Amino acid sequence: MKKNVNSDKLHALLYCVTPPTEEQRKGLLGFLERKYGPSELEIVSDPSLKGGFVLHAGADVYDWSVKGRLRQLRRSLDIGNADADNVIPLLKEKIASFDLDRKSEERGKVISVGDGIATLSGLDNAEYGEILIFDSGVKGMVQDLHPGEVGCILFDAESEVGQGSTAVRSGRTAGMPVGDAFLGRVVNALGEPIDGLGAIERAGFDPIETPAPGILDRQPVNKPLETGMIAIDSMFPIGRGQRELIIGDRQTGKTTIAVDTILNQKGKDVICIYVAIGQKASSVAQTVETFRRGGALAYTSVVVATASDPAPLQYIAPYAGCALAEYFMNAGKDVLIVYDDLSKHAVAYRALSLLLGRSPGREAYPGDVFYLHSRLLERSAHLSDAKGGGSMTALPIVETQAGDVSAYIPTNIISITDGQIFLESNLFFSGQRPAVNVGLSVSRVGGAAQFKALRKAAGTLRIDLAQYREMEVFTQFSGDLDEATKEQLVYGQGLMRLLRQPLHSPMSLSDQVITLVAAMEKAFVSVPPADIKSKQREMLDKFSAFHAEIIDEINDKKTLDDDLRARITGALAEFGMIS
């Protein structure tokens, strides 16, 4: 185990049930001297080995014991949650092909354990992010490196790991099982099914952390990802491969926007990954049921680390979800991933960092909290054609306190993403759903991917709304306003009403374009605010009944030329909505 204090010899320990013969002892000493130089051997009796022996030489451990063979066989089996029909053939195959590994393995001993953190000694060559396997079968990941000891976060119940427990290096980083079979399933952060539907056949096992695609492996964002929400698609469009932050206070509809976006991908050949971090199990169950009712579960996989799960699982959850999304992206598919939410992810990481003894910074977060999210979100991209042309669009969610977007975590993530959709509490409680703040929301790249029909139809919508928000303060002085200002206020109120959208009711491209053209033509100015949504629905039904060719042309060509616009305005005049 160590150099003798009185000499330069290596002091090795041989743990065994039956002491070796003199010939065996000389053979072991010869092996030690050939590999480590001058050595001496101490014999220690250990009946728990049940047979064979274990040789400790410095940081190396050579395990030829019965106990060690059983442990290696158990690791080799790794059958997870195999169903009853497949487990017997799998066992036979594994046992038939099992070969005892006679190489040395570095084994560490637990110094202390608590709060999901284990500190070990004897793992001098362990790497950051490496998986350790404890003698109880519990797995952990190295997260802290110090001279003589390592800090490890535990993925299972810490009750099975105690002081004096041992762990060996796996030589692997944390991974996530991947495959097409994960669609329609609910799994935890380790990729294990938690929906009671049996085992999931995996196509591979990918590391949860991989380098982001390089500059030459990307191409510009040039294809829209439709949310089905007119307030977003018209003013803050999202392109495939973009990272668009959804930010706002608690209970302002952030998750609803993400869920509705997933529901809107039905029939659009987009794979969806929903990652729930630190949420209530009841909330996650409700979201899954919404997916099921909306027919979205067929193309969606849900990765869950609830509020009751240990902080290590909440920490790795978004990376695990991203690894699953990368599997589909690298296969040339378009993927939408939702991180709900990264505020709780940062809190989980802060808890781990403080428990590991790292120096706290602003708001007690560690100094690398920016890198925590940048290395995650940078993996979203629109890959080049040479790389398959797949894409990963990220919708990270961040919760603010009292609308403060200048807090530490919000500003960090705003600087990483390609825009943000800011949801305002006052708008939400006034009945404006989605409660999008036009002034603080922006999409930095989605405009390049926006459908031309939508861009042209929207016209001056955003400017008109901004003007209305500025003039809204004067509504209390309505008796003293001139007619032009009153007209502008009525027009703005009508636009706000039109942007309201019922829960889980995405709009098609044609419905959005027709609504926007009608709004720009001031077809709703004379309609009482309370009747605007019903009037809109009536208008769209008439287009569907009498002018289906216009709807088909918009959906097919996705452009709005002067002729098509004239036909839409002609239909509006026909319906008596404009003169």
Buried (B, 14 or more C-beta within 10 A) or exposed (E): EEBEEEEEBBBBBBBBBEEBEEEEBEEBBEBBBEEBEEBEBEEEEBEEBEBBBBBBBBBBBBBBBEBBBEBBEEEBBEEBEBEEEEBEEBEEEBEEEEEEEEEBBBBBBBBEBEBBBBBBEBBBEBEEBBBBBBBBEBBBBBBBEEEEBBBBBBBBEBEBBEEEBBBBBBEEBBBBBBBBBBBBBBBBBBBEBBBEEEBBEBEEEBBBBBEBBEEEEBBEBEBBBBBBBBBBBBBBBBBBBBBBBBBBBEEBBBBBBBBBBBBBBBEEEBBBBBBBBBBEBEBBEEBBEBBEEBEBBEBBBBBBBBBEBBBBBBBBBBBBBBBBBBBBBBBEBBBBBBBBBBBBBBBBBBBBBBBBEBEEBEEEBBEEBBEBBBBBBBBBBBBBEEBEBBBBBBBBBBBBEEBEBEBBBBBBBBEBBBBBBBBBBEBBEEEBBBBBBBEBBBBBBBBBBBBEBBBBBBBEBBEBBBBBBEBEEBEEEEEEBEEEBBEBBBBBBBBBBBBBBEEBEBBBBBBBBBBBBBBBBBBBEEBEEEEBBEBBEEBBEBBBEEBEEBBEBBBEEBBBEEEBBEBBBEBBEEBEBBE
